[in-house]
Each structure stands twice: as structure tokens, then as C-alpha cells.
Amino acid sequence: MIRNTVLVALLGLGGFSSDLFLRSSSAQAFAQAPAITPAPASDPLAVKRGFNLARGTAIRLNGGLNQYRPARCMFDSSINNRCLAQKDASGMVFHFPGGAPGWQESGTPPTIVTILKVAPDGRAITQQIYNGPPGNGLPR
């Protein structure tokens, strides 16, 4: 309806008869054609959102900041970050260690490993792959 109104207004400005145009088959086909939406552009903030979401989810899963701290890599830049294990059209996989507050600073080994899959736009956790002690039972 809006499309027809715009065409009528444009045709009226050009001196054409809007009645003649609206009765034509090409006008009807144009009015019924689906709107073309451009392909979504790559979201430059998706990876950053993914890091934030994965980090916050791990903190919640492991009892909050009073009990748990994720590895430093979860606070670093996303460029060449070892915590971002995979990034493709299906999303991002974050694989990172964690432990009690101060574990990394004191040189203590991590007590928990978290692996989360995040949607490509960085707005949702799509899978909790693993959250438990480090060791041989980790999925690859």
C-alpha cells in the first residue's frame, strides 16, 4: 500500500496519469513483489559481545566472582586470543580455564575449564559444551 502511494505521488509529479499506471499489470506485479532486504553486514562487535557473554556465563556457572575468576585471556583483545578456539559461520567456541580468585596471579593451576559455543552475532549461548575440572575427559 505504501509502495503504491509513493508511486502515485511520483507519477503525479511527472505528469503521468496515476489511474493508468495503477491499472497496468507491471504496477500490480511491482506492488506484489517481495521487498528486497540487503544481506546483513558483518558485525564488528560480535566477537567482543561473544567474549563478554561467555565470560559472564562462566562466572555465573561457577558461583560468581567471590568464588571464580576466568583466565586473563577472557579480558584481552579478541585478536589472536587463545581463548577463542573457533570462529566460523556457525558461531564462536570459547575454551578457557578458570579457578579461585587469584589462581593465575599466584601461579596455581586452573581448577575449572569452560567451553561454550556462542551464536555468530555474540548475543546468545547456543551450547554449554563443558564446565568442569581440567583433565583427560575434556571434549576436543
Secondary structure, DSSP 8 states (H G I E B T S, - for coil): -HHHHHHHHHHHHTT--HHHHHHSHHHHHHHHS----------TTHHHHHHHHHHHHHHHHTT-TTT-EE-GGGGS-STT-TTEEEEETTEEEEEEEEESTTTTTTT---SEEEEEEE-TTSS-EEEEEEEE--STT---
